[in-house]
Amino acid sequence: MNTSLSELELQEMEARAAAAQAGPWKSRVEGRDFLGGSNFIQTGEGKDRGEDIELSGATVADQDFMAAARRDVPRLIAEVRRLRTLLNRTN
């Protein structure tokens, strides 16, 4: 299995992240974060709050992962590019 990422793959990931609802996303779990209602992902805050995302069949861990990915994926893409720049300077 080839685990290296092409620039095109990074661009595709970046485009998917940019097309998703703005963040921050927060996983809200009934009994952990509030009482009453169902689990959901809260998108945005205050006046920038988007539509909540409600999931069917997801575990709490799945939901927490998806909510965190909104923040994590753009940071990981930036880190890959930063490291590639450093590598290119040494080659």
mmCIF file of the C-alpha atoms, coordinates in Angstrom:
data_MODEL
# 
_entry.id   MODEL 
# 
loop_
_atom_site.group_PDB 
_atom_site.id 
_atom_site.type_symbol 
_atom_site.label_atom_id 
_atom_site.label_alt_id 
_atom_site.label_comp_id 
_atom_site.label_asym_id 
_atom_site.label_entity_id 
_atom_site.label_seq_id 
_atom_site.pdbx_PDB_ins_code 
_atom_site.Cartn_x 
_atom_site.Cartn_y 
_atom_site.Cartn_z 
_atom_site.occupancy 
_atom_site.B_iso_or_equiv 
_atom_site.pdbx_formal_charge 
_atom_site.auth_seq_id 
_atom_site.auth_comp_id 
_atom_site.auth_asym_id 
_atom_site.auth_atom_id 
_atom_site.pdbx_PDB_model_num 
ATOM 1  C CA . MET A 1 1  ? 0.000   0.000  0.000  1.00 0.00 ? 1  MET A CA 1 
ATOM 2  C CA . ASN A 1 2  ? 1.405   3.364  -1.043 1.00 0.00 ? 2  ASN A CA 1 
ATOM 3  C CA . THR A 1 3  ? 0.964   5.832  1.817  1.00 0.00 ? 3  THR A CA 1 
ATOM 4  C CA . SER A 1 4  ? 2.544   8.905  0.228  1.00 0.00 ? 4  SER A CA 1 
ATOM 5  C CA . LEU A 1 5  ? 0.218   11.746 -0.737 1.00 0.00 ? 5  LEU A CA 1 
ATOM 6  C CA . SER A 1 6  ? 0.401   13.562 -4.052 1.00 0.00 ? 6  SER A CA 1 
ATOM 7  C CA . GLU A 1 7  ? -0.156  17.301 -4.291 1.00 0.00 ? 7  GLU A CA 1 
ATOM 8  C CA . LEU A 1 8  ? -3.386  16.561 -6.153 1.00 0.00 ? 8  LEU A CA 1 
ATOM 9  C CA . GLU A 1 9  ? -4.626  14.432 -3.227 1.00 0.00 ? 9  GLU A CA 1 
ATOM 10 C CA . LEU A 1 10 ? -3.778  17.238 -0.790 1.00 0.00 ? 10 LEU A CA 1 
ATOM 11 C CA . GLN A 1 11 ? -5.655  19.706 -2.997 1.00 0.00 ? 11 GLN A CA 1 
ATOM 12 C CA . GLU A 1 12 ? -8.692  17.412 -3.100 1.00 0.00 ? 12 GLU A CA 1 
ATOM 13 C CA . MET A 1 13 ? -8.660  17.071 0.708  1.00 0.00 ? 13 MET A CA 1 
ATOM 14 C CA . GLU A 1 14 ? -8.299  20.827 1.052  1.00 0.00 ? 14 GLU A CA 1 
ATOM 15 C CA . ALA A 1 15 ? -11.244 21.406 -1.316 1.00 0.00 ? 15 ALA A CA 1 
ATOM 16 C CA . ARG A 1 16 ? -13.476 19.024 0.663  1.00 0.00 ? 16 ARG A CA 1 
ATOM 17 C CA . ALA A 1 17 ? -12.566 20.775 3.911  1.00 0.00 ? 17 ALA A CA 1 
ATOM 18 C CA . ALA A 1 18 ? -13.187 24.204 2.375  1.00 0.00 ? 18 ALA A CA 1 
ATOM 19 C CA . ALA A 1 19 ? -16.599 23.105 1.052  1.00 0.00 ? 19 ALA A CA 1 
ATOM 20 C CA . ALA A 1 20 ? -17.792 21.842 4.460  1.00 0.00 ? 20 ALA A CA 1 
ATOM 21 C CA . GLN A 1 21 ? -19.678 24.111 6.834  1.00 0.00 ? 21 GLN A CA 1 
ATOM 22 C CA . ALA A 1 22 ? -17.440 26.576 8.636  1.00 0.00 ? 22 ALA A CA 1 
ATOM 23 C CA . GLY A 1 23 ? -16.125 25.652 12.048 1.00 0.00 ? 23 GLY A CA 1 
ATOM 24 C CA . PRO A 1 24 ? -15.500 25.242 14.745 1.00 0.00 ? 24 PRO A CA 1 
ATOM 25 C CA . TRP A 1 25 ? -17.431 22.010 14.957 1.00 0.00 ? 25 TRP A CA 1 
ATOM 26 C CA . LYS A 1 26 ? -18.207 20.623 18.390 1.00 0.00 ? 26 LYS A CA 1 
ATOM 27 C CA . SER A 1 27 ? -19.452 17.159 19.215 1.00 0.00 ? 27 SER A CA 1 
ATOM 28 C CA . ARG A 1 28 ? -22.407 17.498 21.572 1.00 0.00 ? 28 ARG A CA 1 
ATOM 29 C CA . VAL A 1 29 ? -23.341 14.280 23.378 1.00 0.00 ? 29 VAL A CA 1 
ATOM 30 C CA . GLU A 1 30 ? -26.459 13.917 25.500 1.00 0.00 ? 30 GLU A CA 1 
ATOM 31 C CA . GLY A 1 31 ? -25.483 13.079 29.073 1.00 0.00 ? 31 GLY A CA 1 
ATOM 32 C CA . ARG A 1 32 ? -21.888 14.206 28.561 1.00 0.00 ? 32 ARG A CA 1 
ATOM 33 C CA . ASP A 1 33 ? -22.345 17.775 27.298 1.00 0.00 ? 33 ASP A CA 1 
ATOM 34 C CA . PHE A 1 34 ? -26.002 18.505 28.029 1.00 0.00 ? 34 PHE A CA 1 
ATOM 35 C CA . LEU A 1 35 ? -29.157 16.881 29.365 1.00 0.00 ? 35 LEU A CA 1 
ATOM 36 C CA . GLY A 1 36 ? -32.043 15.931 27.104 1.00 0.00 ? 36 GLY A CA 1 
ATOM 37 C CA . GLY A 1 37 ? -32.196 15.672 23.335 1.00 0.00 ? 37 GLY A CA 1 
ATOM 38 C CA . SER A 1 38 ? -30.042 13.721 20.921 1.00 0.00 ? 38 SER A CA 1 
ATOM 39 C CA . ASN A 1 39 ? -26.369 13.716 19.988 1.00 0.00 ? 39 ASN A CA 1 
ATOM 40 C CA . PHE A 1 40 ? -25.283 16.103 17.214 1.00 0.00 ? 40 PHE A CA 1 
ATOM 41 C CA . ILE A 1 41 ? -22.368 18.076 15.810 1.00 0.00 ? 41 ILE A CA 1 
ATOM 42 C CA . GLN A 1 42 ? -22.718 21.806 16.357 1.00 0.00 ? 42 GLN A CA 1 
ATOM 43 C CA . THR A 1 43 ? -21.275 23.806 13.462 1.00 0.00 ? 43 THR A CA 1 
ATOM 44 C CA . GLY A 1 44 ? -19.982 27.298 14.053 1.00 0.00 ? 44 GLY A CA 1 
ATOM 45 C CA . GLU A 1 45 ? -20.635 29.585 16.976 1.00 0.00 ? 45 GLU A CA 1 
ATOM 46 C CA . GLY A 1 46 ? -22.832 32.607 17.632 1.00 0.00 ? 46 GLY A CA 1 
ATOM 47 C CA . LYS A 1 47 ? -23.992 34.367 14.474 1.00 0.00 ? 47 LYS A CA 1 
ATOM 48 C CA . ASP A 1 48 ? -21.746 32.082 12.388 1.00 0.00 ? 48 ASP A CA 1 
ATOM 49 C CA . ARG A 1 49 ? -23.511 28.938 13.577 1.00 0.00 ? 49 ARG A CA 1 
ATOM 50 C CA . GLY A 1 50 ? -24.605 26.718 10.716 1.00 0.00 ? 50 GLY A CA 1 
ATOM 51 C CA . GLU A 1 51 ? -26.968 23.801 10.593 1.00 0.00 ? 51 GLU A CA 1 
ATOM 52 C CA . ASP A 1 52 ? -26.393 21.123 13.207 1.00 0.00 ? 52 ASP A CA 1 
ATOM 53 C CA . ILE A 1 53 ? -25.360 17.715 11.886 1.00 0.00 ? 53 ILE A CA 1 
ATOM 54 C CA . GLU A 1 54 ? -27.327 14.778 13.237 1.00 0.00 ? 54 GLU A CA 1 
ATOM 55 C CA . LEU A 1 55 ? -25.944 11.301 12.666 1.00 0.00 ? 55 LEU A CA 1 
ATOM 56 C CA . SER A 1 56 ? -27.632 7.934  12.563 1.00 0.00 ? 56 SER A CA 1 
ATOM 57 C CA . GLY A 1 57 ? -25.725 4.829  13.578 1.00 0.00 ? 57 GLY A CA 1 
ATOM 58 C CA . ALA A 1 58 ? -22.548 6.647  14.656 1.00 0.00 ? 58 ALA A CA 1 
ATOM 59 C CA . THR A 1 59 ? -20.853 5.903  17.946 1.00 0.00 ? 59 THR A CA 1 
ATOM 60 C CA . VAL A 1 60 ? -19.830 8.754  20.242 1.00 0.00 ? 60 VAL A CA 1 
ATOM 61 C CA . ALA A 1 61 ? -16.225 8.105  19.173 1.00 0.00 ? 61 ALA A CA 1 
ATOM 62 C CA . ASP A 1 62 ? -17.259 8.378  15.490 1.00 0.00 ? 62 ASP A CA 1 
ATOM 63 C CA . GLN A 1 63 ? -19.031 11.666 16.156 1.00 0.00 ? 63 GLN A CA 1 
ATOM 64 C CA . ASP A 1 64 ? -16.122 13.090 18.161 1.00 0.00 ? 64 ASP A CA 1 
ATOM 65 C CA . PHE A 1 65 ? -13.755 12.106 15.326 1.00 0.00 ? 65 PHE A CA 1 
ATOM 66 C CA . MET A 1 66 ? -15.880 13.769 12.634 1.00 0.00 ? 66 MET A CA 1 
ATOM 67 C CA . ALA A 1 67 ? -16.266 16.971 14.623 1.00 0.00 ? 67 ALA A CA 1 
ATOM 68 C CA . ALA A 1 68 ? -12.516 17.138 15.310 1.00 0.00 ? 68 ALA A CA 1 
ATOM 69 C CA . ALA A 1 69 ? -11.694 16.427 11.646 1.00 0.00 ? 69 ALA A CA 1 
ATOM 70 C CA . ARG A 1 70 ? -13.080 19.866 10.715 1.00 0.00 ? 70 ARG A CA 1 
ATOM 71 C CA . ARG A 1 71 ? -10.131 21.383 12.593 1.00 0.00 ? 71 ARG A CA 1 
ATOM 72 C CA . ASP A 1 72 ? -7.606  18.560 12.218 1.00 0.00 ? 72 ASP A CA 1 
ATOM 73 C CA . VAL A 1 73 ? -7.631  18.030 8.437  1.00 0.00 ? 73 VAL A CA 1 
ATOM 74 C CA . PRO A 1 74 ? -6.671  21.599 7.439  1.00 0.00 ? 74 PRO A CA 1 
ATOM 75 C CA . ARG A 1 75 ? -3.917  21.583 10.084 1.00 0.00 ? 75 ARG A CA 1 
ATOM 76 C CA . LEU A 1 76 ? -2.554  18.256 8.850  1.00 0.00 ? 76 LEU A CA 1 
ATOM 77 C CA . ILE A 1 77 ? -2.533  19.471 5.234  1.00 0.00 ? 77 ILE A CA 1 
ATOM 78 C CA . ALA A 1 78 ? -0.639  22.591 6.279  1.00 0.00 ? 78 ALA A CA 1 
ATOM 79 C CA . GLU A 1 79 ? 1.855   20.484 8.246  1.00 0.00 ? 79 GLU A CA 1 
ATOM 80 C CA . VAL A 1 80 ? 2.486   18.156 5.294  1.00 0.00 ? 80 VAL A CA 1 
ATOM 81 C CA . ARG A 1 81 ? 3.169   21.169 3.086  1.00 0.00 ? 81 ARG A CA 1 
ATOM 82 C CA . ARG A 1 82 ? 5.441   22.757 5.714  1.00 0.00 ? 82 ARG A CA 1 
ATOM 83 C CA . LEU A 1 83 ? 7.466   19.566 6.062  1.00 0.00 ? 83 LEU A CA 1 
ATOM 84 C CA . ARG A 1 84 ? 7.731   19.169 2.294  1.00 0.00 ? 84 ARG A CA 1 
ATOM 85 C CA . THR A 1 85 ? 9.045   22.702 2.028  1.00 0.00 ? 85 THR A CA 1 
ATOM 86 C CA . LEU A 1 86 ? 11.705  21.923 4.622  1.00 0.00 ? 86 LEU A CA 1 
ATOM 87 C CA . LEU A 1 87 ? 12.659  18.719 2.812  1.00 0.00 ? 87 LEU A CA 1 
ATOM 88 C CA . ASN A 1 88 ? 12.907  20.532 -0.523 1.00 0.00 ? 88 ASN A CA 1 
ATOM 89 C CA . ARG A 1 89 ? 15.285  23.092 1.011  1.00 0.00 ? 89 ARG A CA 1 
ATOM 90 C CA . THR A 1 90 ? 17.664  20.325 2.091  1.00 0.00 ? 90 THR A CA 1 
ATOM 91 C CA . ASN A 1 91 ? 17.611  18.484 -1.252 1.00 0.00 ? 91 ASN A CA 1 
# 
